[in-house]
Amino acid sequence: MRAAIYARYSTDLQSDASIGDQHRLCLRLIQSHGWNEAKTYSDRGISGASHLRPAYQRLLEDARDNRLDVVVSEGLDRISRDQEHIAAFFKQMRFLGIPIFTVAEGEISELHIGLKGTMSSLFLKDLAQKTHRGLEGRVRKGKSAGGVTYGYDVLRTVKPDGSILTGEREINTEQAAIIRHIFEKFASGHSPRGIARELNANCINGPRGKGWGMSTIYGNWRRGTGILNNELYVGRLIWNRQRYIKDPNTGKRQARMNPQNAWVIEEVPQLRIIPDDLWERVKARQKATRSEVISDSVTRSERARRPKHLFSGLLTCGHCGGGFTVVGKAYFGCANARNKGTCDNFLTITRSDLETRVLTGLKDQLLHPDLIAEFARAYQEEFNRLAGTVKKDLAQAERDLATVSRQIDRIVDAISNGMFHQSMKTKMDALEARKAVLETEMRSIPLEEPVLLHPSLSDVYRGKVANLVEALNDPGTKTEATEIIRSLLSEIRLIPEGDKLCIDLVGELAGLLSLGANKNARSVAAAGGSVTMVAGVGFEPTTFRL
């Protein structure tokens, strides 16, 4: 038996030795069963709530390729903490005939998947409620509920009994002066972008030691984020303003506003940094300059508006990791280079050039023979499924018609034997009507054998891919085509190389395109650059270059 070991730990705060500890325990289990260790798959610093883990995806691919006979892990929670994902993993392994063993539970069965998954969910929910209750108690005492707010230092003092007193804060004099400077500058008419550039030019570290940005200063006035919206600076502590819900599709957290009556507000005058008159001047200017397109009815920022351009919000700078935004009428450029001065990438690219290069590259890759074959296979599979449904409907209609005909014959025989009642006529009329409906349905079902695969199906696929640009320009299909392409891309990196920008696409689409690549890295010509495939990527999100 070829035993594959899967090990994982969640955050960078945990020790890398955790992988070695898990491997040792799993190896002991393998030896006790007389199996052979095949390979160890390990994900470091990745949450078990996400299934987009490189080693996890490689494990799935190797299982499909018959490279292992049994999966061993320390516990089910190492494989996944999500009920949906662990159930899907169990179903795939069972289909492939690969048992799952863990040090904690032994051989995994449906009972473990159902009961342990439910108990884990209930435990996490109960833990979250108790944690929330404890944090609320700290806030009502004027203490910190966690996190370090810019402008304050967290105090940790030792009490007489030896325990550590946490949650106390005091004003950081140097940072408080910077906060007052930001408020004065904004109240006097300076823009958040200009203030950020000035602070970065003077080498003043922002929150968490990073550079200053426009959003760091201005933030979101509804959510109370950003320097200018933090009411702690006027001695008012507000907690439970929002909660976070994880998007099941992306695994990313989305903020949701809580109703105002759920907020916890405490006065902490000893932490005041900004006087009331300066605070009111800033609020007045914010109200006057706030964009009119933001409505009070909008409570979910990710649905506030559609992206203006095809790839808006997906572009990042390959040099500093910041966003690539519109700079000028038709150009994209690095936001950090222009707004913060913390990046040296001043190269720009026109929107038309970017979209042409990306779409041309996609078309070239999507026309690879392997992908055409995959399209034909999926089409035939669906066609056969529908054909099977037609046959099933015809067989059911024949059975129903036979049943109705027998019931009619019984009533006719009963009448012939002298048994008649008025209700029998009503029953006969209903059966005759049902018989007519069934005969009509059977005549409408085609009896000839359907064609399972059209010989020119590959030409249909090529035509659809070739019309990709036309679909994006057609008002009738533009929205749907745009959403499909954006859903398959998680990031577009623009990497400066000399005096030009190279483009890396990252996401599920790149994983799909890797089907059309050889197992070894290869490059093929594309408009404006090249497409680079990464060897051995499997099905996890990957990258290719244009």
TORMAR-243175 format. One record per residue (C-alpha): residue number from 1; residue in three letters; x negated, y, z negated. Coordinates in Angstrom, 2 decimals. Last residue first. Layout:
% residues N
- NUM;ala;X;Y;Z
...
//
This chain:
% residues 546
- 546;leu;-1.53;37.22;21.88
- 545;arg;-2.45;35.06;18.92
- 544;phe;-0.86;32.12;17.24
- 543;thr;-0.09;31.68;13.58
- 542;thr;1.51;29.09;11.36
- 541;pro;4.58;28.51;9.26
- 540;glu;4.54;24.78;8.32
- 539;phe;5.39;22.21;10.98
- 538;gly;2.04;20.46;11.42
- 537;val;-0.91;22.81;11.69
- 536;gly;-3.56;20.31;12.72
- 535;ala;-5.55;22.65;14.95
- 534;val;-4.58;26.33;15.11
- 533;met;-3.33;27.67;18.45
- 532;thr;-4.75;30.83;19.98
- 531;val;-2.76;32.68;22.66
- 530;ser;-4.80;35.15;24.65
- 529;gly;-4.77;38.84;25.55
- 528;gly;-2.77;41.44;27.46
- 527;ala;-0.47;39.00;29.18
- 526;ala;-1.33;35.49;28.19
- 525;ala;-4.07;33.07;29.17
- 524;val;-4.34;29.82;27.31
- 523;ser;-6.46;28.97;24.32
- 522;arg;-6.97;25.64;22.65
- 521;ala;-7.48;24.32;19.14
- 520;asn;-7.40;20.54;18.92
- 519;lys;-4.15;18.60;18.49
- 518;asn;-3.05;20.03;21.85
- 517;ala;-0.45;22.76;21.89
- 516;gly;3.22;22.70;22.91
- 515;leu;4.41;21.52;19.54
- 514;ser;2.48;24.48;18.11
- 513;leu;5.15;26.67;19.68
- 512;leu;7.65;25.48;17.08
- 511;gly;5.25;26.33;14.26
- 510;ala;4.71;29.75;15.82
- 509;leu;8.48;30.18;15.89
- 508;glu;8.65;29.22;12.22
- 507;gly;6.50;32.19;11.27
- 506;val;3.36;34.16;12.05
- 505;leu;2.53;35.94;15.32
- 504;asp;-0.99;37.32;15.68
- 503;ile;-1.53;40.28;18.02
- 502;cys;-4.86;41.70;19.13
- 501;leu;-5.32;45.46;19.09
- 500;lys;-7.93;47.14;21.26
- 499;asp;-10.99;49.38;20.88
- 498;gly;-13.16;46.83;19.13
- 497;glu;-10.97;44.17;17.60
- 496;pro;-8.21;45.71;15.52
- 495;ile;-5.67;43.15;14.29
- 494;leu;-1.94;43.74;14.70
- 493;arg;-0.17;41.13;12.58
- 492;ile;3.43;40.19;13.37
- 491;glu;5.20;38.63;10.38
- 490;ser;8.06;36.32;9.44
- 489;leu;9.16;35.39;12.95
- 488;leu;11.91;32.86;13.69
- 487;ser;14.73;35.03;12.31
- 486;arg;13.52;37.97;14.40
- 485;ile;13.89;36.00;17.65
- 484;ile;17.40;34.81;16.79
- 483;glu;18.53;38.25;15.57
- 482;thr;17.32;39.94;18.76
- 481;ala;19.03;37.41;21.02
- 480;glu;22.34;37.81;19.17
- 479;thr;22.23;41.61;19.25
- 478;lys;21.14;41.83;22.90
- 477;thr;23.69;39.36;24.28
- 476;gly;26.53;41.60;25.49
- 475;pro;24.42;44.75;25.69
- 474;asp;22.04;42.97;28.15
- 473;asn;18.49;44.18;27.59
- 472;leu;17.47;41.43;25.17
- 471;ala;19.10;38.78;27.38
- 470;glu;17.21;40.14;30.40
- 469;val;13.92;39.77;28.51
- 468;leu;14.63;36.12;27.73
- 467;asn;15.87;35.32;31.24
- 466;ala;12.81;33.19;32.03
- 465;val;13.53;31.15;28.90
- 464;lys;17.11;30.44;30.00
- 463;gly;16.03;29.64;33.54
- 462;arg;13.34;27.25;32.38
- 461;tyr;15.91;25.42;30.23
- 460;val;18.34;25.09;33.14
- 459;asp;15.51;23.84;35.36
- 458;ser;14.76;21.15;32.77
- 457;leu;18.39;20.02;33.03
- 456;ser;18.13;19.50;36.79
- 455;pro;18.66;15.71;36.65
- 454;his;21.73;16.07;34.40
- 453;leu;21.58;13.74;31.42
- 452;leu;24.39;11.60;30.00
- 451;val;26.85;11.78;32.90
- 450;pro;30.18;10.89;31.36
- 449;glu;31.80;7.46;31.98
- 448;glu;35.24;7.92;33.58
- 447;leu;38.30;7.84;31.36
- 446;pro;38.62;11.57;30.77
- 445;ile;41.00;12.32;27.86
- 444;ser;44.02;14.36;29.08
- 443;arg;46.05;11.23;29.98
- 442;met;45.51;9.92;26.45
- 441;glu;46.79;13.15;24.93
- 440;thr;49.96;13.06;27.07
- 439;glu;50.63;9.45;26.08
- 438;leu;50.17;10.39;22.42
- 437;val;52.63;13.30;22.68
- 436;ala;55.25;11.13;24.43
- 435;lys;54.96;8.44;21.76
- 434;arg;55.41;11.04;18.98
- 433;ala;58.62;12.26;20.65
- 432;glu;59.88;8.69;20.97
- 431;leu;59.07;8.06;17.31
- 430;ala;60.96;11.18;16.18
- 429;asp;64.02;10.27;18.29
- 428;met;64.01;6.71;16.92
- 427;lys;63.87;7.95;13.31
- 426;thr;66.87;10.22;13.92
- 425;lys;68.75;7.34;15.59
- 424;met;67.93;5.04;12.66
- 423;ser;69.27;7.66;10.21
- 422;gln;72.73;7.28;11.76
- 421;his;72.77;3.61;10.77
- 420;phe;72.88;0.49;12.88
- 419;met;72.30;-3.20;12.17
- 418;gly;74.16;-5.28;14.74
- 417;asn;71.31;-7.60;15.74
- 416;ser;70.57;-5.48;18.84
- 415;ile;70.25;-2.42;16.58
- 414;ala;67.60;-4.20;14.50
- 413;asp;65.71;-5.28;17.63
- 412;val;65.67;-1.66;18.92
- 411;ile;64.41;-0.45;15.52
- 410;arg;61.64;-3.06;15.55
- 409;asp;60.65;-2.19;19.13
- 408;ile;60.30;1.52;18.22
- 407;gln;58.02;0.67;15.28
- 406;arg;55.86;-1.54;17.53
- 405;ser;55.54;1.29;20.10
- 404;val;54.47;3.75;17.39
- 403;thr;51.72;1.38;16.18
- 402;ala;50.46;0.76;19.74
- 401;leu;50.37;4.50;20.43
- 400;asp;48.37;5.14;17.23
- 399;arg;45.83;2.46;18.19
- 398;glu;45.45;3.86;21.71
- 397;ala;45.01;7.42;20.34
- 396;gln;42.30;6.19;17.97
- 395;ala;40.43;4.49;20.81
- 394;leu;40.60;7.64;22.94
- 393;asp;39.38;9.84;20.10
- 392;lys;36.42;7.49;19.45
- 391;lys;35.50;7.50;23.13
- 390;val;35.55;11.30;23.18
- 389;thr;33.47;11.46;19.99
- 388;gly;30.90;9.14;21.54
- 387;ala;30.62;11.48;24.50
- 386;leu;30.09;14.38;22.11
- 385;arg;27.28;12.52;20.36
- 384;asn;25.79;11.52;23.70
- 383;phe;25.73;15.16;24.81
- 382;glu;24.14;16.19;21.49
- 381;glu;21.36;13.63;21.89
- 380;gln;20.90;14.52;25.56
- 379;tyr;20.46;18.19;24.72
- 378;ala;18.01;17.41;21.93
- 377;arg;15.92;15.22;24.25
- 376;ala;16.04;17.77;27.09
- 375;phe;14.89;20.54;24.75
- 374;glu;12.07;18.35;23.41
- 373;ala;10.96;17.59;26.98
- 372;ile;10.93;21.30;27.78
- 371;leu;8.89;21.88;24.63
- 370;asp;6.33;19.28;25.67
- 369;pro;6.17;20.67;29.22
- 368;his;5.11;24.17;27.98
- 367;leu;7.64;26.79;29.15
- 366;leu;8.05;28.08;25.58
- 365;gln;4.38;29.06;25.54
- 364;asp;4.50;31.27;28.63
- 363;lys;7.83;32.81;27.59
- 362;leu;6.58;33.58;24.09
- 361;gly;3.43;35.22;25.45
- 360;thr;5.49;37.38;27.79
- 359;leu;7.77;38.35;24.90
- 358;val;4.85;39.35;22.66
- 357;arg;2.93;41.24;25.34
- 356;thr;6.02;43.04;26.64
- 355;glu;7.24;43.97;23.15
- 354;leu;3.89;45.44;22.14
- 353;asp;3.38;47.30;25.44
- 352;ser;6.90;48.77;25.29
- 351;arg;6.45;49.86;21.66
- 350;thr;3.20;51.58;22.45
- 349;ile;0.13;50.56;20.51
- 348;thr;-2.01;52.54;18.10
- 347;leu;-5.56;52.25;16.79
- 346;phe;-6.32;54.28;13.65
- 345;asn;-7.50;51.30;11.60
- 344;asp;-9.79;52.83;8.97
- 343;cys;-7.41;52.25;6.05
- 342;thr;-6.99;54.07;2.71
- 341;gly;-6.01;57.47;4.15
- 340;lys;-2.68;57.20;2.39
- 339;asn;-0.05;58.26;4.92
- 338;arg;-1.90;57.91;8.22
- 337;ala;-4.27;55.00;7.69
- 336;asn;-1.86;53.33;5.27
- 335;ala;0.99;53.53;7.79
- 334;cys;-0.99;51.71;10.50
- 333;gly;0.28;52.70;13.95
- 332;phe;3.20;52.08;16.32
- 331;tyr;3.78;54.41;19.26
- 330;ala;6.83;55.60;21.23
- 329;lys;7.85;58.98;19.81
- 328;gly;5.11;59.54;17.30
- 327;val;3.87;57.22;14.65
- 326;val;6.40;54.41;14.19
- 325;thr;5.26;51.98;11.52
- 324;phe;2.67;49.25;11.09
- 323;gly;2.83;48.16;7.46
- 322;gly;-0.15;47.52;5.21
- 321;gly;-2.30;44.37;5.20
- 320;cys;-5.56;46.36;5.36
- 319;his;-7.18;45.21;8.64
- 318;gly;-4.50;43.03;10.24
- 317;cys;-2.00;45.86;9.90
- 316;thr;1.55;44.59;9.57
- 315;leu;4.56;44.59;11.91
- 314;leu;7.76;42.75;10.94
- 313;gly;9.79;45.77;9.78
- 312;ser;10.73;46.81;13.30
- 311;phe;10.14;44.04;15.86
- 310;leu;13.07;44.58;18.24
- 309;his;13.56;48.27;17.43
- 308;lys;16.00;50.18;15.23
- 307;pro;16.33;47.37;12.71
- 306;arg;19.96;47.04;11.64
- 305;arg;21.29;49.10;8.79
- 304;ala;22.18;48.94;5.09
- 303;arg;22.14;45.16;4.95
- 302;glu;18.75;44.76;3.21
- 301;ser;19.64;47.72;0.97
- 300;arg;22.63;46.08;-0.63
- 299;thr;24.66;48.62;-2.59
- 298;val;25.90;50.83;0.22
- 297;ser;29.12;52.52;-0.86
- 296;asp;27.28;55.58;-2.15
- 295;ser;26.20;56.25;1.42
- 294;ile;22.68;56.75;2.73
- 293;val;22.94;58.28;6.22
- 292;glu;22.89;61.75;4.73
- 291;ser;19.21;61.44;3.82
- 290;arg;18.32;63.00;0.51
- 289;thr;16.72;66.43;0.78
- 288;ala;19.15;68.40;-1.39
- 287;lys;19.66;65.60;-3.94
- 286;gln;15.93;65.07;-4.29
- 285;arg;15.41;68.83;-4.73
- 284;ala;17.98;68.98;-7.52
- 283;lys;16.52;65.90;-9.23
- 282;val;13.05;67.47;-9.19
- 281;arg;14.33;70.73;-10.66
- 280;glu;16.25;68.79;-13.33
- 279;trp;13.13;66.87;-14.40
- 278;leu;11.12;70.11;-14.61
- 277;asp;13.80;71.69;-16.86
- 276;asp;14.06;68.59;-19.05
- 275;pro;10.37;68.41;-19.93
- 274;ile;8.32;65.47;-18.56
- 273;ile;6.19;63.17;-20.78
- 272;arg;8.71;61.84;-23.34
- 271;leu;7.64;58.66;-25.14
- 270;gln;8.39;59.88;-28.69
- 269;pro;11.91;60.80;-27.53
- 268;val;12.89;57.12;-27.11
- 267;glu;16.66;57.20;-26.46
- 266;glu;18.09;53.78;-25.58
- 265;ile;20.17;52.74;-22.58
- 264;val;21.19;49.13;-21.86
- 263;trp;22.94;48.86;-18.50
- 262;ala;25.93;46.52;-18.19
- 261;asn;28.45;49.41;-18.00
- 260;gln;26.55;50.67;-14.96
- 259;pro;27.40;47.59;-12.93
- 258;asn;24.27;45.59;-12.04
- 257;met;22.42;46.36;-8.81
- 256;arg;21.11;43.42;-6.84
- 255;ala;17.41;42.98;-5.96
- 254;gln;16.46;40.28;-3.48
- 253;arg;13.77;37.72;-4.28
- 252;lys;12.04;35.90;-1.44
- 251;gly;12.52;32.18;-0.82
- 250;thr;13.22;32.95;2.86
- 249;asn;16.43;31.00;3.50
- 248;pro;17.65;30.51;-0.08
- 247;asp;17.24;34.26;-0.83
- 246;lys;16.34;34.46;-4.52
- 245;ile;18.48;36.69;-6.69
- 244;tyr;17.06;39.51;-8.82
- 243;arg;18.89;41.68;-11.35
- 242;gln;19.34;45.42;-11.65
- 241;arg;19.78;48.22;-14.19
- 240;asn;19.16;45.78;-17.01
- 239;trp;17.08;48.33;-18.94
- 238;ile;17.10;52.13;-19.25
- 237;leu;14.74;53.84;-21.74
- 236;arg;15.30;57.60;-21.99
- 235;gly;12.47;59.81;-23.22
- 234;val;12.15;62.11;-20.21
- 233;tyr;9.35;60.05;-18.62
- 232;leu;11.37;56.90;-19.41
- 231;glu;13.83;58.21;-16.85
- 230;asn;11.70;56.82;-14.01
- 229;asn;13.08;58.37;-10.81
- 228;leu;10.16;60.58;-9.70
- 227;ile;7.54;57.90;-10.38
- 226;gly;9.28;55.27;-8.24
- 225;thr;12.15;52.94;-9.07
- 224;gly;15.42;53.99;-10.71
- 223;arg;17.47;51.58;-8.64
- 222;arg;19.71;54.27;-7.21
- 221;trp;16.90;56.83;-6.76
- 220;asn;14.70;54.43;-4.83
- 219;gly;10.99;55.15;-4.86
- 218;tyr;9.66;58.69;-4.29
- 217;ile;6.18;58.31;-5.77
- 216;thr;5.34;54.68;-5.10
- 215;ser;7.36;54.93;-1.87
- 214;met;5.00;57.59;-0.51
- 213;gly;1.95;55.55;-1.34
- 212;trp;-0.81;55.78;-3.94
- 211;gly;-3.71;53.37;-3.94
- 210;lys;-3.91;50.37;-6.24
- 209;gly;-5.11;50.10;-9.84
- 208;arg;-1.90;48.53;-11.09
- 207;pro;-0.15;51.92;-10.72
- 206;gly;-2.24;54.46;-8.82
- 205;asn;-5.96;55.06;-8.99
- 204;ile;-7.18;58.61;-8.46
- 203;cys;-9.93;58.72;-5.83
- 202;asn;-9.37;62.45;-5.13
- 201;ala;-8.46;61.63;-1.51
- 200;asn;-6.00;59.02;-2.82
- 199;leu;-4.25;61.62;-5.00
- 198;glu;-4.07;64.13;-2.13
- 197;arg;-2.75;61.55;0.33
- 196;ala;-0.04;60.49;-2.12
- 195;ile;1.05;64.10;-2.70
- 194;gly;1.28;64.69;1.05
- 193;arg;3.43;61.60;1.55
- 192;pro;5.66;62.51;-1.39
- 191;ser;6.26;65.92;0.25
- 190;his;5.30;69.20;-1.43
- 189;gly;8.09;71.70;-2.17
- 188;ser;7.35;73.15;-5.61
- 187;ala;9.39;70.45;-7.37
- 186;phe;7.28;67.78;-5.66
- 185;lys;4.00;69.32;-6.78
- 184;glu;5.20;69.89;-10.35
- 183;phe;6.50;66.31;-10.65
- 182;ile;3.27;64.83;-9.27
- 181;his;1.12;67.00;-11.58
- 180;arg;3.22;65.96;-14.59
- 179;ile;2.61;62.31;-13.68
- 178;ile;-1.12;62.95;-13.25
- 177;ala;-1.29;64.57;-16.71
- 176;ala;0.56;61.58;-18.20
- 175;gln;-2.02;59.25;-16.60
- 174;glu;-4.85;60.98;-18.44
- 173;thr;-3.02;61.18;-21.79
- 172;asn;-1.76;57.56;-21.84
- 171;ile;1.43;57.80;-23.93
- 170;glu;2.00;55.05;-26.48
- 169;arg;3.79;51.75;-26.30
- 168;glu;4.98;49.03;-28.67
- 167;gly;6.30;45.75;-27.23
- 166;thr;3.97;43.47;-29.19
- 165;leu;3.08;42.95;-32.85
- 164;ile;0.61;40.07;-33.18
- 163;ser;0.90;37.62;-36.08
- 162;gly;-1.77;37.50;-38.81
- 161;asp;0.57;37.89;-41.79
- 160;pro;-0.60;41.47;-42.30
- 159;lys;0.39;42.40;-38.74
- 158;val;-2.13;42.52;-35.88
- 157;thr;-1.54;45.27;-33.36
- 156;arg;-0.92;45.08;-29.64
- 155;leu;-0.16;48.42;-28.05
- 154;val;0.79;48.77;-24.39
- 153;asp;-0.56;51.96;-22.83
- 152;tyr;1.72;54.41;-21.03
- 151;gly;1.69;56.68;-17.99
- 150;tyr;2.36;53.96;-15.43
- 149;thr;4.74;51.42;-16.94
- 148;val;3.25;48.06;-17.90
- 147;gly;5.56;45.06;-17.69
- 146;gly;7.75;43.48;-20.33
- 145;ala;10.84;44.36;-22.34
- 144;ser;9.07;47.30;-23.96
- 143;lys;10.34;48.48;-27.32
- 142;gly;13.04;50.98;-28.24
- 141;lys;14.69;48.65;-30.75
- 140;arg;17.58;48.12;-28.32
- 139;val;14.96;47.12;-25.74
- 138;arg;13.62;44.34;-27.94
- 137;gly;17.10;42.89;-28.54
- 136;glu;17.82;43.01;-24.79
- 135;leu;14.64;41.04;-24.15
- 134;gly;15.74;38.31;-26.56
- 133;arg;19.16;38.00;-24.93
- 132;his;17.64;37.82;-21.46
- 131;thr;15.25;35.10;-22.61
- 130;lys;18.16;33.15;-24.09
- 129;gln;20.15;33.46;-20.86
- 128;ala;17.18;32.48;-18.71
- 127;leu;16.45;29.45;-20.88
- 126;asp;20.05;28.29;-20.58
- 125;lys;19.92;28.66;-16.79
- 124;leu;16.56;26.87;-16.60
- 123;phe;17.85;24.02;-18.78
- 122;leu;21.04;23.70;-16.74
- 121;ser;19.06;23.53;-13.50
- 120;ser;16.64;20.98;-14.94
- 119;met;19.54;18.87;-16.23
- 118;thr;21.18;18.88;-12.82
- 117;gly;17.97;17.89;-11.01
- 116;lys;17.30;15.23;-13.61
- 115;leu;20.76;13.75;-13.22
- 114;gly;21.12;13.78;-9.45
- 113;ile;17.63;13.06;-8.17
- 112;his;16.83;10.69;-11.03
- 111;leu;20.03;8.69;-10.46
- 110;glu;19.42;8.57;-6.71
- 109;ser;16.20;6.68;-7.45
- 108;ile;12.61;7.58;-8.25
- 107;glu;10.20;4.86;-9.36
- 106;gly;8.53;5.84;-12.63
- 105;glu;9.86;8.97;-14.34
- 104;ala;6.85;10.79;-15.82
- 103;val;3.99;9.29;-13.81
- 102;thr;5.98;9.62;-10.63
- 101;phe;6.77;7.09;-7.90
- 100;ile;8.48;7.75;-4.56
- 99;pro;9.28;4.88;-2.18
- 98;ile;8.61;5.16;1.58
- 97;gly;11.10;3.35;3.83
- 96;leu;11.21;6.19;6.37
- 95;phe;14.90;6.82;5.66
- 94;arg;14.19;6.68;1.92
- 93;met;11.39;9.23;2.37
- 92;gln;13.67;11.57;4.29
- 91;lys;16.51;11.24;1.78
- 90;phe;14.17;11.87;-1.17
- 89;phe;12.74;15.00;0.49
- 88;ala;16.26;16.31;1.19
- 87;ala;17.28;15.74;-2.44
- 86;ile;14.11;17.49;-3.63
- 85;his;14.83;20.44;-1.32
- 84;glu;18.47;20.94;-2.34
- 83;gln;17.77;20.59;-6.05
- 82;asp;14.91;23.11;-5.95
- 81;arg;12.05;22.48;-8.34
- 80;ser;10.02;20.55;-5.80
- 79;ile;7.27;17.92;-5.55
- 78;arg;5.68;18.92;-8.87
- 77;asp;9.15;19.03;-10.51
- 76;leu;9.60;15.35;-9.67
- 75;gly;6.67;14.47;-11.91
- 74;glu;2.97;13.58;-11.82
- 73;ser;3.16;12.58;-8.17
- 72;val;2.90;9.42;-6.07
- 71;val;4.26;8.90;-2.54
- 70;val;4.24;5.36;-1.08
- 69;asp;3.43;3.76;2.28
- 68;leu;1.29;6.36;4.06
- 67;arg;0.12;7.26;7.58
- 66;asn;3.37;6.29;9.31
- 65;asp;3.51;9.43;11.52
- 64;arg;6.72;10.61;9.80
- 63;ala;4.97;10.31;6.42
- 62;asp;2.00;12.24;7.82
- 61;glu;4.33;15.08;8.86
- 60;leu;6.07;15.21;5.47
- 59;leu;2.74;15.28;3.62
- 58;arg;1.51;18.00;5.96
- 57;gln;4.60;20.07;5.07
- 56;tyr;3.89;19.68;1.35
- 55;ala;0.24;20.61;1.93
- 54;pro;1.20;23.83;3.74
- 53;arg;4.07;24.91;1.43
- 52;leu;7.23;26.30;3.02
- 51;his;9.51;24.22;0.78
- 50;ser;9.87;27.04;-1.74
- 49;ala;11.16;26.61;-5.30
- 48;gly;7.98;24.71;-6.20
- 47;ser;6.14;28.01;-6.33
- 46;ile;2.71;28.20;-4.72
- 45;gly;-0.52;28.90;-6.65
- 44;arg;-2.36;25.87;-5.32
- 43;asp;-0.75;23.28;-3.07
- 42;ser;-2.34;19.81;-3.11
- 41;tyr;-2.08;16.77;-0.84
- 40;thr;-4.29;13.84;-1.87
- 39;lys;-4.94;11.05;0.62
- 38;ala;-4.76;7.26;0.92
- 37;glu;-5.37;5.93;-2.59
- 36;asn;-5.04;2.14;-2.42
- 35;trp;-2.42;0.27;-4.43
- 34;gly;-2.94;-2.33;-7.17
- 33;his;0.02;-1.11;-9.23
- 32;ser;-2.11;-0.07;-12.23
- 31;gln;-4.62;1.51;-9.84
- 30;ile;-1.98;3.81;-8.37
- 29;leu;-0.74;4.88;-11.82
- 28;arg;-4.29;5.74;-12.92
- 27;leu;-4.77;7.69;-9.68
- 26;cys;-1.64;9.68;-10.46
- 25;leu;-2.94;10.67;-13.90
- 24;arg;-6.33;11.68;-12.51
- 23;his;-4.81;13.64;-9.63
- 22;gln;-2.60;15.60;-12.01
- 21;asp;-5.59;16.56;-14.13
- 20;gly;-7.61;17.54;-11.06
- 19;ile;-4.80;19.75;-9.77
- 18;ser;-4.43;21.39;-13.20
- 17;ala;-8.16;22.20;-13.12
- 16;asp;-7.24;25.09;-10.81
- 15;ser;-6.05;26.85;-13.93
- 14;gln;-2.73;28.68;-13.99
- 13;leu;-2.52;32.44;-13.58
- 12;asp;-2.61;32.05;-9.79
- 11;thr;0.89;30.66;-10.01
- 10;ser;2.83;27.46;-9.38
- 9;tyr;0.72;24.34;-9.65
- 8;arg;0.84;21.45;-7.24
- 7;ala;-0.15;17.81;-6.77
- 6;tyr;0.95;15.20;-4.20
- 5;ile;-0.81;11.84;-4.11
- 4;ala;-0.46;9.50;-1.11
- 3;ala;-0.53;5.75;-1.76
- 2;arg;-1.41;3.37;1.08
- 1;met;0.00;0.00;0.00
//
